[in-house]
């Protein structure tokens, strides 16, 4: 039987969740990451649907301390994680408090000067996008950048019919992962976006994890330069 959690690098694991349906009937795979912080506390990035098996696998790694949705689109499963791990603190990306007033949040990602994961992760808020404001993380131990929706990749044949046409026009099925065209158009302040991306490009990245697409497992910094060349 395959493990629920797959080790991606030092102190970081991934888990794949169920396929979810977004607006327009587009189907998306889901992926989360579990990062063990200094002191054996766990940082849960983009929580997926919580099964009994996944809960047990996470508990075997340590105590869940941080529940972190990276943007205002990845929030559907937060409630079940809060109920399963009531000791964990939940952090809101920009816009999510307003979108989910029924969820109790302990902090906000946008204005954290010294987050509890600062010894293990760096973060950059990429604002000025009409679709969502994404918080991008860099895990120091594994040299991995974590993107949620700003970088995506779907294999040919994933979408069918008119959705396949839309996905191709939206650059979702390029030869390699890229920023979908809808997100590119939605940036209202490209100068601010470029400043954020420059901070990310300064990270010594080897790998790139994304919620929707296979991970990049070598030359991550070079990949990110190609993915955001359109913004230069």
C-alpha positions in Angstrom: 0.0 0.0 0.0 1.4 3.4 -1.0 2.2 5.9 1.7 -0.3 8.8 2.1 2.6 11.2 2.5 5.6 11.3 0.1 8.8 12.8 1.3 9.9 15.5 -1.1 13.1 16.6 0.6 14.5 17.2 4.1 11.6 17.9 6.5 9.0 18.3 3.7 6.3 15.9 2.5 3.5 16.1 0.0 0.1 14.5 -0.2 -2.3 14.4 -3.2 -6.0 14.9 -2.5 -9.2 14.4 -4.5 -10.0 16.2 -7.7 -12.1 19.3 -7.1 -14.4 21.2 -9.5 -14.0 24.9 -10.0 -16.1 27.5 -11.8 -17.1 26.4 -15.3 -16.8 22.8 -14.5 -12.9 22.7 -14.7 -11.5 19.8 -12.7 -8.3 20.4 -10.7 -6.1 18.0 -8.8 -5.2 19.0 -5.3 -1.9 18.8 -3.4 -0.7 19.9 0.0 2.7 20.1 1.7 3.7 19.2 5.3 6.8 20.9 6.6 8.4 20.0 9.9 9.6 23.2 11.5 12.3 23.5 14.1 11.0 22.0 17.3 9.0 19.3 15.5 6.0 21.6 14.9 4.2 21.0 11.6 3.4 23.7 9.0 0.5 22.6 6.7 0.5 24.4 3.4 -2.7 24.4 1.3 -4.7 21.8 3.3 -6.5 19.2 1.2 -9.5 17.0 2.2 -8.7 15.3 5.5 -9.1 11.6 5.6 -8.5 9.3 8.6 -5.4 7.9 6.9 -4.0 11.4 6.2 -4.7 12.5 9.7 -2.8 9.6 11.1 0.1 10.1 8.8 0.4 13.7 9.7 0.2 13.0 13.4 3.1 10.5 13.0 5.3 13.4 11.9 4.7 15.7 14.8 2.2 18.3 16.2 0.3 20.5 13.7 1.1 24.1 14.7 0.3 26.1 11.6 -2.6 25.8 9.0 -1.7 28.0 6.0 -3.9 28.5 2.9 -1.6 30.4 0.5 -4.4 32.4 -1.1 -8.1 33.1 -0.9 -9.0 30.3 -3.3 -7.7 27.4 -1.2 -9.9 27.4 1.9 -12.5 24.7 1.4 -11.0 22.1 3.8 -9.8 24.4 6.5 -12.7 23.7 8.9 -12.1 20.0 9.1 -8.4 20.5 9.8 -9.3 23.0 12.5 -11.6 20.4 14.1 -9.0 17.7 13.9 -6.1 19.8 15.2 -7.7 22.4 17.5 -4.3 23.4 18.9 -3.1 24.6 15.5 -3.2 28.3 14.6 -4.8 29.3 11.2 -3.3 32.1 9.2 -5.3 34.1 6.6 -3.9 35.3 3.3 -5.3 38.6 2.1 -9.0 38.5 1.3 -9.8 35.2 3.0 -11.1 36.7 6.3 -13.8 38.6 4.3 -14.6 35.6 2.1 -14.9 33.1 5.0 -16.2 35.1 8.0 -17.3 31.9 9.7 -13.6 30.7 10.1 -11.6 31.8 13.1 -8.2 33.0 12.1 -5.2 33.6 14.5 -3.1 35.8 12.2 -2.7 37.3 8.8 0.0 36.4 6.3 0.3 39.8 4.8 1.5 41.7 7.8 3.5 39.2 9.8 7.0 40.6 10.5 8.2 37.6 12.4 6.0 34.5 11.8 6.5 31.3 13.8 8.1 29.6 10.8 10.7 32.4 10.1 13.6 30.1 10.9 12.5 27.6 8.3 10.6 29.5 5.6 10.7 32.8 3.8 7.6 34.3 2.3 6.6 36.9 -0.3 3.1 38.4 -0.8 2.4 38.9 -4.5 -0.3 41.6 -4.5 -2.1 43.6 -7.2 -4.0 40.7 -8.8 -7.7 40.9 -9.3 -8.2 37.1 -8.9 -6.3 36.5 -5.7 -3.4 37.6 -3.6 -1.0 34.7 -3.3 1.7 34.2 -0.6 4.7 32.3 -1.9 6.9 30.4 0.4 10.5 29.2 0.3 11.5 26.2 2.4 15.2 26.6 3.3 16.1 23.1 4.1 14.9 21.6 0.8 15.5 24.7 -1.3 11.9 24.5 -2.5 9.6 27.3 -3.6 5.9 26.7 -3.0 3.4 28.2 -5.5 -0.3 27.6 -5.2 -2.2 28.9 -8.2 0.1 31.5 -9.9 2.1 28.6 -11.5 0.2 25.7 -13.0 0.6 22.8 -15.4 -1.8 20.3 -16.8 -0.9 17.4 -19.1 -2.4 17.2 -22.6 -5.8 15.5 -22.4 -6.6 16.5 -18.9 -9.3 18.8 -20.2 -11.8 17.8 -22.9 -14.1 19.7 -25.3 -14.4 23.4 -25.0 -12.5 23.3 -21.7 -9.5 22.0 -23.5 -9.6 24.9 -25.9 -9.9 27.4 -23.0 -7.1 25.7 -21.1 -4.8 25.9 -24.2 -5.6 29.6 -24.7 -5.0 30.2 -20.9 -1.5 28.6 -21.2 -2.5 25.9 -18.7 -1.2 23.1 -21.0 2.1 24.6 -22.1 5.2 22.5 -22.6 6.1 23.3 -19.0 4.4 24.9 -16.1 3.7 28.6 -16.5 1.5 31.5 -15.2 -2.0 31.1 -16.7 -3.0 34.0 -19.0 -5.9 35.0 -16.8 -3.6 35.7 -13.9 -1.2 37.7 -16.1 -4.1 39.9 -17.3 -5.4 40.3 -13.7 -2.3 42.0 -12.4 -3.2 45.7 -12.0 0.2 46.8 -10.7 2.9 45.1 -12.7 5.7 47.1 -11.1 4.7 45.8 -7.6 4.4 42.3 -9.0 7.9 42.5 -10.6 9.3 43.7 -7.2 7.8 40.6 -5.5 9.0 38.2 -8.2 12.5 39.7 -8.0 12.6 38.7 -4.3 11.5 35.2 -5.2 14.1 34.9 -7.9 16.8 35.8 -5.4 16.0 32.6 -3.4 18.5 29.8 -4.2 15.7 27.5 -5.4 16.4 23.9 -6.6 12.7 22.8 -6.6 9.3 24.2 -7.2 6.1 22.7 -5.7 2.7 23.7 -7.0 -0.8 22.7 -6.1 -1.8 22.0 -9.7 1.0 20.3 -11.6 4.0 18.1 -11.3 6.9 19.5 -9.2 10.1 20.9 -10.7 12.9 18.9 -9.2 16.0 20.6 -10.5 17.1 24.1 -11.7 14.1 25.6 -10.0 15.5 29.2 -10.1 16.0 28.9 -13.9 12.5 27.6 -14.3 11.0 30.5 -12.4 12.9 33.0 -14.5 11.4 31.4 -17.6 7.9 31.3 -16.0 7.9 35.0 -15.2 9.8 36.3 -18.2 6.6 37.8 -19.5 6.6 40.2 -16.5 10.0 41.8 -17.3 
